[in-house]
């Protein structure tokens, strides 16, 4: 029996953590079976590296950085598709919807993406809205999917798509949708697990509408499809779970109609190791008691109370047990059982009071076991945390979609808070970096100034100015001698020396020939200078212009260096960006703290609501137990009085 | 009183049926309240802000620490990784080890799916530099595999981006490692 119980427990874990998230576990956000294309943009490659590790935040940041740095080249619309997928997986459904609509167009055709890729984008978007309970947006997006293309590309998704659409039609208040739903359902084989879920939900809807005959027929049909289990082509556990569920529902329907024999027959066929065994045992006890078989009822209740783990169904057992004993005409035992039941319920109420009073995030988290790997808590494709209850009593609330969402939000907010704290700590180092950068700049400026000084720039400028003035004056005076070449100047010097030598000699016959030669040479020299004046002047002017140009360039560079040295714009810009980012970080940090408070309250409120409902239910049993106690005590007293009187 | 008690069991059945109906909605959606939606929208708006903020801080940090004229970044890619199960990469720039990384299973998968890891970002002066990558892992037939690749490159005044590419070489069923410079 013990081994059966633990097997059952594992089954229930699967139920609570798996079944309600059934929709989320079929496929990941993007089909990745094909060989990846080599990236043509480094930043995109980096974003993909984060994306494939499930680091949505880092990947989204890289895509945002790429956009800021000029976009991603060579990958068409795929980066936007990846971004939309990342947003979906990080719970940014509205933003993802905006990205997809912008990318794919309202008709789903306005993009270079392949039709099957577009289809999957709409499918996943619709599915996320469905899970969030936004039926209008879910329907809108699922209707954009081309069923034929999806069936061809991914039949698994196609079946799920049919299921989601049919469920939305089922929940729609428009009665005209019924025929659409039937035609959709016809696209699935009867044995398809999605068709089974649809049939089950259809039975429930029919029952809600008050048509128990149709609901009974639907449930019987469902049972006949699943049983025998050899027909199963899906994981057996899921089908067996569905079979148990259908049988239990049918039995409950019979109970409601006081058809106890039929209920006992259906419940008797249920496996004792199934997921719904506790509910089945209780229903069995009810049916047996009402059928006039209190012993069988008592057996079922005993089996139920012997279960090791807590189940909401067990809290009804003490009262029901006492009731059955009374039905068996054992008033003494029944009185004692009612007393025990009352004590049990009073203790449970007290325990729940304590639990509610002590309810805190810490206590709640202690009841949850998160699945982790070396990189942190594992999530599914839609960002929900993979979590199991440590205390099975909270499995009920854990199974709720809203609780799962709130839990995921809380986790994300904590991650944001940790990001903000980590970034805030880095601002100090940012400042140090900026200061270091500024110091290095100052050092470089000092070095540059020293280098400029060593160039003696001012002195060179004065020389250039003086030279320029001299040339201008020579030009004005047409001073041919000024523009002589070096060779001419050397020759003039030698002529001057000859002239000086001749001046020291007697001017007579002995020097006449030399003086004549000198005059001839001097005349020739003067003629040469006059003749070369134009060429020499032009050459000097050209040299001067080249010098002017070089000096101008030098001055311009010098001014630029001076301007750079004087300009702190870059430093100021960085400093401003640091300050602005720090302020923004602080502001976002406050918002995150507020959101954390809200998310925490929301989460605890949900748990408290569940505990309150459980408390109210138990209070009902407590009241009924005490009334029964009083009534039985009264009855036994009167019986003893009557017996005494008759003895007298 | 007896009547009251007799009414209890049918009440339990009703409770059962209520739970039954509730359990059905396990397959259906639950309507979220306005408060829930408000928190969800608030969280979504915050996420947008945090992404923008992280983007700005990321760019600021790059501008501050790695100015464009000196920046050099080295990426790692794996194509397709059938002949090598990547274990670790070590990087030397001008004979100095500047980065090393041990890969987790998730990171290896991300690389095999087309992702590129930024292994290193730093600053280098303009001029010629040598970069050497040492790749370790498990090669064909589960044998330890080590290979190095080197590249001499000219660092100009713009950012430099290099890629350590681990490829499968179908000609000899061996992995190969090379370093490429991105334009």
Interface residues (C-beta under 8 A of the other chain):
Chain A: X19 X20 X22 X32 X35 X36 X37 X38 X39 X42 X45 X46 X48 X49 X50 X51 X52 X53 X54 X57 X60 X61 X64 X65 X68 X69 X90 X91 X92 X93 X94 X95 X130 X131 X132 X133 X134 X135 X167 X171 X197 X200 X201 X204 X207 X208 X245 X248 X249 X252 X255 X256 X279 X282 X283 X286 X289 X290 X316 X319 X320 X323 X326 X373 X374 X375 X399 X400 X401 X402 X405 X406 X409 X412 X413 X416 X419 X420 X423 X426 X430 X433 X434 X437 X574 X577 X578 X581 X584 X585 X588 X591 X592 X595 X598 X599 X602 X617 X624 X627 X628 X630 X631 X634
Chain B: X1 X2 X4 X5 X8 X9 X12 X13 X14 X15 X16 X17 X19 X20 X21 X23 X24 X26 X27 X28 X29 X30 X31 X32 X35 X36 X39 X40 X41 X42 X43 X44 X46 X47 X48 X49 X50 X51 X52 X53 X54 X55 X56 X57 X58 X59 X60 X61 X63 X64 X65 X73 X75 X77 X79 X80 X104 X106 X107 X109 X110 X111 X112 X113 X114 X115 X116 X117 X118 X161 X163 X182
